[in-house]
């Protein structure tokens, strides 16, 4: 299990990783925990480590490992006499940041390490709210209008109030609701999560959240539909506290599961989710978030490595956490995320190139 990482969702990733590590340790004899620190280092940790051990950083007794790329790539440990760790496959529980935007996936591809979850392209698309929204709209699926907000923005194609979201970010971290454009622009300076880009949408108080999880192995399978509940009736959005503060990550969040929906809306949501699975080249376990009222349904976003790996949503039909993790491992082994190809690099261009120096003259 690989978890943590230099991300705002670091702590939630630790919770997901420890839950999964404990479950894997019951079924996989050689299950091991690989902790990715906030500064980017990797450490092997004990399989029975508790969450509080990470409060001060790396748990005591952990051993540092490094990730190498290339033909002999992989994770290495052992101090002066480094040895390559015999890693069969890595289950990723890396929420947000470089663990969910394709950065880690690209490094593992180059190192030749099998892993669960999205491909580089799938991860990058899921993390970019602007690109994902554009793809959804182009595919003819219903989504709220979006615009990019910069300091020079003088008008928006829809009226306020507005909801501001980090362009590259997961969860609800950094999301803000504002009344007007002037306040929205001011948030670009005061909200550090918007530094890499800000997506703005109309804020619709009448809409509530609906979520469904999907898994891709051995075939595409959808979970029950969930309606997450806000901890306070006056909350503007389903926030970080609603989702995660409760001791077990997403598992302890309040919810209506299965959600009580009209059959027509339920069927439309399921059809839309299957379309997104195809558009995003779903791999592993993902969760699609919608916004809805009794008569409207909008695609909001996709989480390619969801909190708690969405284990709590697979109740209809039921899937145990052990089976979910086992399938993630099997998919990692049997269906590599990427295979590089040198087809076409046959030397023809090099043989006819001539002298480079002459081309620079």
Secondary structure, DSSP 8 states (H G I E B T S, - for coil): -EEE-SSTTHHHHHHHHHHHHHHHHHH-TT--EEEE-TTS-EEEE-TT--GGGGTTSS-TT-EEEEEE-STT-EEEESTTS-EE-----B-EE--SGGGTSSHHHHHHHHHT--B-S--HHHHHHHHBHHHHHHHHHHTT--B--EEE--TT----SS-SSEEEEESB--TTTT-EEESSHHHHHHHHHH-GGGTT-EEEEE--TT-EEEEEEEE-SSS-EEEEEEEE--SSTT-SS--HHHHHTTTTGGGGS-EEES----HHHHHHHHHHHHHHHHHTT--SEEEEEEEE-SS-EEEEEEETT-GGGGGGG-BTTB--HHHHHHHHHHHHHHS-S-----TT-SSHHHHT---HHHHH-
